[in-house]
Amino acid sequence: MSVSAEYTTRGAFDDQQVVTVEVAKPTDSEFPALGTELHGRLAAEMDQSIMLEAPFGDY
């Protein structure tokens, strides 16, 4: 599995931060709770509202 991340804001008038995490995984692997786990940890660490985008790709 490989992971890359990007952190951006939506603009001057939107307080919500956007975190994009791209996950590449073997085709036969499943990570059903990964999105929920990442969102919880990131929101707690950043202490603010975030939107998590986590597209999965197989390799």
Biopython code that builds the backbone (N, CA, C, O; Angstrom):
import numpy as np
from Bio.PDB.StructureBuilder import StructureBuilder

atoms = [
    (1, "MET", "N", (0.838, -1.147, 0.000)),
    (1, "MET", "CA", (0.000, 0.000, 0.000)),
    (1, "MET", "C", (0.893, 1.223, 0.000)),
    (1, "MET", "O", (1.926, 1.237, 0.669)),
    (2, "SER", "N", (0.508, 2.253, -0.744)),
    (2, "SER", "CA", (1.210, 3.528, -0.695)),
    (2, "SER", "C", (0.186, 4.634, -0.472)),
    (2, "SER", "O", (-0.975, 4.511, -0.862)),
    (3, "VAL", "N", (0.631, 5.712, 0.158)),
    (3, "VAL", "CA", (-0.273, 6.801, 0.526)),
    (3, "VAL", "C", (0.398, 8.124, 0.201)),
    (3, "VAL", "O", (1.588, 8.299, 0.461)),
    (4, "SER", "N", (-0.363, 9.065, -0.372)),
    (4, "SER", "CA", (0.109, 10.439, -0.524)),
    (4, "SER", "C", (-0.994, 11.354, -0.015)),
    (4, "SER", "O", (-2.173, 11.006, -0.087)),
    (5, "ALA", "N", (-0.621, 12.518, 0.499)),
    (5, "ALA", "CA", (-1.604, 13.416, 1.106)),
    (5, "ALA", "C", (-1.399, 14.840, 0.629)),
    (5, "ALA", "O", (-0.289, 15.246, 0.284)),
    (6, "GLU", "N", (-2.509, 15.603, 0.615)),
    (6, "GLU", "CA", (-2.485, 17.009, 0.243)),
    (6, "GLU", "C", (-3.441, 17.746, 1.158)),
    (6, "GLU", "O", (-4.513, 17.232, 1.478)),
    (7, "TYR", "N", (-3.071, 18.932, 1.581)),
    (7, "TYR", "CA", (-3.879, 19.729, 2.502)),
    (7, "TYR", "C", (-4.132, 21.086, 1.857)),
    (7, "TYR", "O", (-3.183, 21.786, 1.504)),
    (8, "THR", "N", (-5.401, 21.469, 1.699)),
    (8, "THR", "CA", (-5.742, 22.753, 1.090)),
    (8, "THR", "C", (-6.922, 23.389, 1.817)),
    (8, "THR", "O", (-7.606, 22.744, 2.612)),
    (9, "THR", "N", (-7.141, 24.660, 1.528)),
    (9, "THR", "CA", (-8.334, 25.345, 2.029)),
    (9, "THR", "C", (-9.279, 25.552, 0.860)),
    (9, "THR", "O", (-8.864, 25.506, -0.298)),
    (10, "ARG", "N", (-10.528, 25.777, 1.157)),
    (10, "ARG", "CA", (-11.525, 26.006, 0.109)),
    (10, "ARG", "C", (-11.550, 27.466, -0.330)),
    (10, "ARG", "O", (-12.122, 27.780, -1.375)),
    (11, "GLY", "N", (-10.953, 28.351, 0.431)),
    (11, "GLY", "CA", (-10.940, 29.768, 0.088)),
    (11, "GLY", "C", (-11.098, 30.626, 1.325)),
    (11, "GLY", "O", (-11.256, 30.117, 2.435)),
    (12, "ALA", "N", (-11.054, 31.933, 1.123)),
    (12, "ALA", "CA", (-11.070, 32.881, 2.237)),
    (12, "ALA", "C", (-12.372, 32.864, 3.028)),
    (12, "ALA", "O", (-12.380, 33.230, 4.204)),
    (13, "PHE", "N", (-13.469, 32.448, 2.408)),
    (13, "PHE", "CA", (-14.776, 32.533, 3.065)),
    (13, "PHE", "C", (-15.304, 31.193, 3.561)),
    (13, "PHE", "O", (-16.454, 31.104, 3.990)),
    (14, "ASP", "N", (-14.495, 30.169, 3.510)),
    (14, "ASP", "CA", (-14.906, 28.834, 3.947)),
    (14, "ASP", "C", (-13.912, 28.335, 4.990)),
    (14, "ASP", "O", (-12.725, 28.186, 4.700)),
    (15, "ASP", "N", (-14.397, 28.078, 6.202)),
    (15, "ASP", "CA", (-13.526, 27.639, 7.288)),
    (15, "ASP", "C", (-13.122, 26.169, 7.184)),
    (15, "ASP", "O", (-12.171, 25.741, 7.838)),
    (16, "GLN", "N", (-13.833, 25.399, 6.372)),
    (16, "GLN", "CA", (-13.561, 23.963, 6.303)),
    (16, "GLN", "C", (-12.286, 23.697, 5.514)),
    (16, "GLN", "O", (-12.104, 24.217, 4.413)),
    (17, "GLN", "N", (-11.416, 22.890, 6.084)),
    (17, "GLN", "CA", (-10.172, 22.506, 5.437)),
    (17, "GLN", "C", (-10.387, 21.197, 4.679)),
    (17, "GLN", "O", (-11.193, 20.360, 5.086)),
    (18, "VAL", "N", (-9.666, 21.030, 3.582)),
    (18, "VAL", "CA", (-9.787, 19.823, 2.766)),
    (18, "VAL", "C", (-8.486, 19.039, 2.844)),
    (18, "VAL", "O", (-7.406, 19.581, 2.607)),
    (19, "VAL", "N", (-8.600, 17.760, 3.180)),
    (19, "VAL", "CA", (-7.448, 16.873, 3.203)),
    (19, "VAL", "C", (-7.721, 15.769, 2.188)),
    (19, "VAL", "O", (-8.721, 15.058, 2.283)),
    (20, "THR", "N", (-6.828, 15.635, 1.223)),
    (20, "THR", "CA", (-6.955, 14.583, 0.216)),
    (20, "THR", "C", (-5.866, 13.552, 0.459)),
    (20, "THR", "O", (-4.682, 13.884, 0.507)),
    (21, "VAL", "N", (-6.273, 12.313, 0.611)),
    (21, "VAL", "CA", (-5.341, 11.213, 0.820)),
    (21, "VAL", "C", (-5.593, 10.209, -0.294)),
    (21, "VAL", "O", (-6.692, 9.665, -0.403)),
    (22, "GLU", "N", (-4.588, 9.960, -1.119)),
    (22, "GLU", "CA", (-4.711, 8.973, -2.187)),
    (22, "GLU", "C", (-4.063, 7.686, -1.718)),
    (22, "GLU", "O", (-2.924, 7.686, -1.250)),
    (23, "VAL", "N", (-4.794, 6.589, -1.845)),
    (23, "VAL", "CA", (-4.325, 5.298, -1.365)),
    (23, "VAL", "C", (-4.233, 4.340, -2.545)),
    (23, "VAL", "O", (-5.212, 4.122, -3.258)),
    (24, "ALA", "N", (-3.046, 3.770, -2.745)),
    (24, "ALA", "CA", (-2.862, 2.721, -3.742)),
    (24, "ALA", "C", (-2.669, 1.420, -2.983)),
    (24, "ALA", "O", (-1.839, 1.330, -2.078)),
    (25, "LYS", "N", (-3.447, 0.413, -3.363)),
    (25, "LYS", "CA", (-3.423, -0.847, -2.623)),
    (25, "LYS", "C", (-3.462, -2.022, -3.585)),
    (25, "LYS", "O", (-3.913, -1.883, -4.722)),
    (26, "PRO", "N", (-2.994, -3.172, -3.139)),
    (26, "PRO", "CA", (-3.131, -4.371, -3.960)),
    (26, "PRO", "C", (-4.614, -4.671, -4.213)),
    (26, "PRO", "O", (-5.453, -4.418, -3.349)),
    (27, "THR", "N", (-4.926, -5.194, -5.361)),
    (27, "THR", "CA", (-6.314, -5.454, -5.751)),
    (27, "THR", "C", (-7.063, -6.308, -4.742)),
    (27, "THR", "O", (-8.249, -6.074, -4.508)),
    (28, "ASP", "N", (-6.418, -7.278, -4.148)),
    (28, "ASP", "CA", (-7.097, -8.198, -3.241)),
    (28, "ASP", "C", (-7.116, -7.726, -1.779)),
    (28, "ASP", "O", (-7.498, -8.493, -0.895)),
    (29, "SER", "N", (-6.708, -6.469, -1.511)),
    (29, "SER", "CA", (-6.692, -5.949, -0.135)),
    (29, "SER", "C", (-7.910, -5.073, 0.124)),
    (29, "SER", "O", (-8.362, -4.345, -0.760)),
    (30, "GLU", "N", (-8.432, -5.149, 1.328)),
    (30, "GLU", "CA", (-9.579, -4.338, 1.745)),
    (30, "GLU", "C", (-9.211, -3.550, 2.991)),
    (30, "GLU", "O", (-8.565, -4.078, 3.896)),
    (31, "PHE", "N", (-9.612, -2.312, 3.038)),
    (31, "PHE", "CA", (-9.402, -1.449, 4.199)),
    (31, "PHE", "C", (-10.705, -0.702, 4.483)),
    (31, "PHE", "O", (-10.766, 0.512, 4.288)),
    (32, "PRO", "N", (-11.741, -1.395, 4.937)),
    (32, "PRO", "CA", (-13.076, -0.795, 5.050)),
    (32, "PRO", "C", (-13.180, 0.359, 6.037)),
    (32, "PRO", "O", (-14.039, 1.223, 5.863)),
    (33, "ALA", "N", (-12.352, 0.407, 7.052)),
    (33, "ALA", "CA", (-12.470, 1.464, 8.065)),
    (33, "ALA", "C", (-11.425, 2.568, 7.888)),
    (33, "ALA", "O", (-11.337, 3.463, 8.728)),
    (34, "LEU", "N", (-10.641, 2.522, 6.825)),
    (34, "LEU", "CA", (-9.545, 3.473, 6.670)),
    (34, "LEU", "C", (-10.041, 4.918, 6.591)),
    (34, "LEU", "O", (-9.474, 5.787, 7.253)),
    (35, "GLY", "N", (-11.066, 5.197, 5.815)),
    (35, "GLY", "CA", (-11.586, 6.559, 5.686)),
    (35, "GLY", "C", (-12.074, 7.119, 7.004)),
    (35, "GLY", "O", (-11.778, 8.265, 7.343)),
    (36, "THR", "N", (-12.817, 6.326, 7.749)),
    (36, "THR", "CA", (-13.331, 6.751, 9.052)),
    (36, "THR", "C", (-12.190, 6.984, 10.034)),
    (36, "THR", "O", (-12.191, 7.964, 10.779)),
    (37, "GLU", "N", (-11.231, 6.091, 10.030)),
    (37, "GLU", "CA", (-10.072, 6.212, 10.927)),
    (37, "GLU", "C", (-9.256, 7.466, 10.612)),
    (37, "GLU", "O", (-8.898, 8.219, 11.517)),
    (38, "LEU", "N", (-8.965, 7.686, 9.338)),
    (38, "LEU", "CA", (-8.205, 8.873, 8.948)),
    (38, "LEU", "C", (-8.943, 10.157, 9.311)),
    (38, "LEU", "O", (-8.350, 11.083, 9.864)),
    (39, "HIS", "N", (-10.238, 10.212, 9.000)),
    (39, "HIS", "CA", (-11.015, 11.415, 9.294)),
    (39, "HIS", "C", (-10.995, 11.720, 10.786)),
    (39, "HIS", "O", (-10.770, 12.866, 11.176)),
    (40, "GLY", "N", (-11.223, 10.725, 11.619)),
    (40, "GLY", "CA", (-11.222, 10.925, 13.063)),
    (40, "GLY", "C", (-9.884, 11.426, 13.587)),
    (40, "GLY", "O", (-9.834, 12.348, 14.401)),
    (41, "ARG", "N", (-8.819, 10.826, 13.125)),
    (41, "ARG", "CA", (-7.487, 11.230, 13.597)),
    (41, "ARG", "C", (-7.114, 12.629, 13.114)),
    (41, "ARG", "O", (-6.582, 13.434, 13.878)),
    (42, "LEU", "N", (-7.397, 12.917, 11.835)),
    (42, "LEU", "CA", (-7.063, 14.232, 11.301)),
    (42, "LEU", "C", (-7.883, 15.335, 11.957)),
    (42, "LEU", "O", (-7.340, 16.383, 12.309)),
    (43, "ALA", "N", (-9.179, 15.111, 12.125)),
    (43, "ALA", "CA", (-10.039, 16.122, 12.749)),
    (43, "ALA", "C", (-9.599, 16.399, 14.184)),
    (43, "ALA", "O", (-9.602, 17.552, 14.616)),
    (44, "ALA", "N", (-9.223, 15.366, 14.924)),
    (44, "ALA", "CA", (-8.769, 15.543, 16.299)),
    (44, "ALA", "C", (-7.435, 16.299, 16.337)),
    (44, "ALA", "O", (-7.230, 17.176, 17.176)),
    (45, "GLU", "N", (-6.550, 15.949, 15.431)),
    (45, "GLU", "CA", (-5.226, 16.587, 15.399)),
    (45, "GLU", "C", (-5.323, 18.051, 14.978)),
    (45, "GLU", "O", (-4.615, 18.903, 15.513)),
    (46, "MET", "N", (-6.203, 18.339, 14.017)),
    (46, "MET", "CA", (-6.325, 19.696, 13.502)),
    (46, "MET", "C", (-7.283, 20.542, 14.339)),
    (46, "MET", "O", (-7.291, 21.767, 14.225)),
    (47, "ASP", "N", (-8.078, 19.900, 15.168)),
    (47, "ASP", "CA", (-9.018, 20.583, 16.059)),
    (47, "ASP", "C", (-9.940, 21.537, 15.304)),
    (47, "ASP", "O", (-10.200, 22.651, 15.758)),
    (48, "GLN", "N", (-10.429, 21.090, 14.151)),
    (48, "GLN", "CA", (-11.370, 21.877, 13.363)),
    (48, "GLN", "C", (-12.099, 20.978, 12.382)),
    (48, "GLN", "O", (-11.763, 19.804, 12.222)),
    (49, "SER", "N", (-13.092, 21.542, 11.737)),
    (49, "SER", "CA", (-13.865, 20.788, 10.759)),
    (49, "SER", "C", (-13.021, 20.544, 9.511)),
    (49, "SER", "O", (-12.377, 21.457, 8.995)),
    (50, "ILE", "N", (-13.035, 19.303, 9.038)),
    (50, "ILE", "CA", (-12.317, 18.980, 7.802)),
    (50, "ILE", "C", (-13.218, 18.172, 6.887)),
    (50, "ILE", "O", (-14.189, 17.556, 7.327)),
    (51, "MET", "N", (-12.882, 18.186, 5.618)),
    (51, "MET", "CA", (-13.503, 17.289, 4.650)),
    (51, "MET", "C", (-12.392, 16.384, 4.146)),
    (51, "MET", "O", (-11.368, 16.861, 3.659)),
    (52, "LEU", "N", (-12.592, 15.087, 4.263)),
    (52, "LEU", "CA", (-11.591, 14.119, 3.832)),
    (52, "LEU", "C", (-12.012, 13.519, 2.508)),
    (52, "LEU", "O", (-13.126, 13.016, 2.369)),
    (53, "GLU", "N", (-11.113, 13.574, 1.536)),
    (53, "GLU", "CA", (-11.302, 12.893, 0.260)),
    (53, "GLU", "C", (-10.270, 11.778, 0.219)),
    (53, "GLU", "O", (-9.073, 12.042, 0.337)),
    (54, "ALA", "N", (-10.711, 10.541, 0.055)),
    (54, "ALA", "CA", (-9.787, 9.411, 0.088)),
    (54, "ALA", "C", (-10.092, 8.433, -1.036)),
    (54, "ALA", "O", (-10.696, 7.386, -0.806)),
    (55, "PRO", "N", (-9.668, 8.778, -2.268)),
    (55, "PRO", "CA", (-9.864, 7.825, -3.373)),
    (55, "PRO", "C", (-8.897, 6.656, -3.263)),
    (55, "PRO", "O", (-7.733, 6.840, -2.905)),
    (56, "PHE", "N", (-9.370, 5.471, -3.565)),
    (56, "PHE", "CA", (-8.560, 4.262, -3.554)),
    (56, "PHE", "C", (-8.266, 3.857, -4.998)),
    (56, "PHE", "O", (-9.131, 3.952, -5.868)),
    (57, "GLY", "N", (-7.065, 3.417, -5.233)),
    (57, "GLY", "CA", (-6.703, 2.874, -6.526)),
    (57, "GLY", "C", (-6.013, 1.528, -6.337)),
    (57, "GLY", "O", (-5.242, 1.350, -5.393)),
    (58, "ASP", "N", (-6.284, 0.592, -7.221)),
    (58, "ASP", "CA", (-5.664, -0.725, -7.145)),
    (58, "ASP", "C", (-4.404, -0.743, -7.998)),
    (58, "ASP", "O", (-4.309, -0.042, -9.006)),
    (59, "TYR", "N", (-3.445, -1.552, -7.582)),
    (59, "TYR", "CA", (-2.255, -1.775, -8.409)),
    (59, "TYR", "C", (-1.940, -3.230, -8.475)),
    (59, "TYR", "O", (-0.971, -3.622, -9.125)),
]
sb = StructureBuilder()
sb.init_structure("model")
sb.init_model(0)
sb.init_chain("A")
sb.init_seg("    ")
for serial, (resi, resn, name, xyz) in enumerate(atoms, 1):
    if name == "N":
        sb.init_residue(resn, " ", resi, " ")
    sb.init_atom(name, np.array(xyz, "f"), 0.0, 1.0, " ", f" {name:<3s}", serial, name[0])
structure = sb.get_structure()
